[in-house]
Amino acid sequence: MLPKFLWLLLMSLVCIPAVEAADEKVTFYVQLIRGSDSDQPEDAACKPVGAKLGKMLRGVFRWKSYCEVKRETLTLAKGNVARVPLTPEREVEIKLLDAPNTQIRLYHNGKVTRCSRQPISEHMCVLGGDSTSGDPWFVVVRRDKPRDED
């Protein structure tokens, strides 16, 4: 039988990976996307979304083109919350519950307009609404890093 102090040392070493896994940080990529029926975006700073995101959006929504207005990167640990402004009127808040489960809230002028609780592992979460100009906007939260060709 092992002496008591060796037993405690062995048990503490076995428990270290479990503690580190609980502190695991998860990176999210947030994209503010606008849809339009025109071929070219009205804002020159807007860039077309990648093929992967464009195909997914066109499969669900009716607009001809989609462009990225803004992109943010967030890294969260379990229980942490991050709130990021996307425009002066729009914000997104992400809370990591138990990876990959998240709570995502969209704000418009400080008021919650959408709330979603779901796992985000390899797929994307798309939330959005209409703008006053008639062009829709979407907030895409994803784990895979967006690329221009994706």
C-alpha positions as CSV (number, residue, x, y, z in Angstrom):
1,M,0.0,0.0,0.0
2,L,1.2,3.5,-0.8
3,P,2.0,5.9,2.0
4,K,-0.7,8.5,2.5
5,F,1.3,11.5,1.1
6,L,2.2,9.6,-2.1
7,W,-1.5,8.6,-2.5
8,L,-2.5,12.3,-2.2
9,L,0.2,13.4,-4.6
10,L,-0.9,10.8,-7.1
11,M,-4.6,11.8,-6.8
12,S,-3.8,15.5,-7.2
13,L,-1.8,14.8,-10.4
14,V,-4.8,12.8,-11.8
15,C,-7.2,15.6,-11.1
16,I,-5.1,18.4,-12.8
17,P,-6.2,17.6,-16.4
18,A,-9.9,17.8,-15.3
19,V,-9.4,21.2,-13.7
20,E,-7.6,22.5,-16.9
21,A,-10.4,21.2,-19.1
22,A,-12.9,23.1,-17.0
23,D,-11.0,26.3,-17.7
24,E,-10.8,25.6,-21.5
25,K,-11.4,28.7,-23.6
26,V,-13.5,28.7,-26.7
27,T,-13.0,31.1,-29.6
28,F,-16.1,32.5,-31.5
29,Y,-16.1,34.5,-34.7
30,V,-19.0,37.0,-35.0
31,Q,-19.9,38.4,-38.4
32,L,-22.4,41.2,-39.1
33,I,-23.9,40.4,-42.5
34,R,-26.3,42.4,-44.7
35,G,-28.4,40.9,-47.4
36,S,-29.4,42.8,-50.6
37,D,-31.1,42.3,-53.9
38,S,-28.5,44.4,-55.7
39,D,-25.4,42.9,-57.3
40,Q,-23.0,45.2,-55.6
41,P,-23.1,46.3,-51.9
42,E,-24.0,50.0,-51.3
43,D,-21.1,50.4,-48.9
44,A,-17.7,50.0,-50.5
45,A,-16.3,48.9,-47.1
46,C,-18.6,45.9,-47.2
47,K,-17.0,42.7,-48.6
48,P,-18.8,39.7,-50.1
49,V,-19.2,36.7,-47.8
50,G,-17.2,33.6,-48.5
51,A,-18.7,30.7,-50.6
52,K,-19.5,28.5,-47.6
53,L,-21.5,31.2,-45.8
54,G,-23.1,32.5,-49.0
55,K,-24.3,29.1,-50.0
56,M,-25.8,28.5,-46.6
57,L,-27.6,31.9,-46.5
58,R,-28.9,31.6,-50.1
59,G,-30.3,28.1,-49.3
60,V,-32.5,29.7,-46.6
61,F,-33.1,33.3,-47.5
62,R,-34.1,35.0,-50.7
63,W,-31.6,37.8,-51.2
64,K,-29.2,37.9,-54.1
65,S,-26.0,39.0,-52.3
66,Y,-24.6,39.0,-48.8
67,C,-21.8,41.1,-47.6
68,E,-19.8,41.3,-44.3
69,V,-20.0,44.6,-42.6
70,K,-18.0,43.8,-39.5
71,R,-16.1,40.8,-38.0
72,E,-15.1,40.3,-34.3
73,T,-13.3,37.5,-32.5
74,L,-14.2,36.5,-28.9
75,T,-12.5,34.0,-26.6
76,L,-14.5,32.9,-23.6
77,A,-14.2,30.5,-20.7
78,K,-17.2,28.7,-19.2
79,G,-19.6,31.1,-17.6
80,N,-18.0,34.2,-19.2
81,V,-20.0,36.7,-21.1
82,A,-18.9,39.1,-23.8
83,R,-20.9,41.9,-25.3
84,V,-19.7,43.4,-28.5
85,P,-21.0,46.5,-30.4
86,L,-21.5,45.7,-34.1
87,T,-23.0,49.1,-35.1
88,P,-24.0,52.1,-32.9
89,E,-27.5,50.5,-32.6
90,R,-26.6,46.8,-32.6
91,E,-24.8,44.6,-30.2
92,V,-24.3,40.9,-29.6
93,E,-23.8,39.2,-26.3
94,I,-22.4,35.6,-26.0
95,K,-22.2,33.5,-22.9
96,L,-20.4,30.2,-22.9
97,L,-22.5,27.8,-20.8
98,D,-20.9,24.4,-21.1
99,A,-18.9,24.1,-24.3
100,P,-20.2,24.0,-27.0
101,N,-23.5,25.3,-25.5
102,T,-24.0,29.0,-25.8
103,Q,-26.5,31.7,-25.1
104,I,-26.5,34.4,-27.7
105,R,-28.5,37.7,-27.4
106,L,-28.9,40.4,-30.0
107,Y,-29.6,43.9,-28.9
108,H,-31.0,46.8,-30.9
109,N,-30.8,50.2,-29.2
110,G,-30.1,48.5,-25.9
111,K,-33.1,46.1,-26.0
112,V,-32.9,42.4,-26.5
113,T,-34.5,41.5,-29.9
114,R,-33.4,37.8,-30.2
115,C,-32.1,35.2,-27.8
116,S,-30.8,31.7,-28.7
117,R,-29.5,28.8,-26.6
118,Q,-27.8,26.1,-28.6
119,P,-24.6,24.2,-29.1
120,I,-22.1,25.8,-31.5
121,S,-19.5,23.3,-32.4
122,E,-18.9,22.9,-36.2
123,H,-22.0,24.7,-37.4
124,M,-23.1,28.3,-37.3
125,C,-25.8,30.2,-35.5
126,V,-27.5,32.8,-37.6
127,L,-29.8,35.4,-36.0
128,G,-31.1,38.6,-37.6
129,G,-33.9,40.9,-38.5
130,D,-35.0,43.6,-40.9
131,S,-33.4,47.0,-41.1
132,T,-35.3,50.3,-41.7
133,S,-33.9,50.5,-45.2
134,G,-35.5,47.1,-46.2
135,D,-32.1,45.3,-46.5
136,P,-31.9,42.5,-43.9
137,W,-29.0,42.1,-41.5
138,F,-27.8,38.9,-39.9
139,V,-25.4,38.1,-37.1
140,V,-23.5,34.9,-37.7
141,V,-21.7,33.3,-34.7
142,R,-19.4,30.4,-35.6
143,R,-16.4,28.5,-34.3
144,D,-14.6,28.0,-37.6
145,K,-12.6,31.0,-38.7
146,P,-14.2,32.7,-41.7
147,R,-12.1,32.9,-44.8
148,D,-12.7,34.9,-47.9
149,E,-13.1,31.8,-50.0
150,D,-15.3,30.1,-47.3
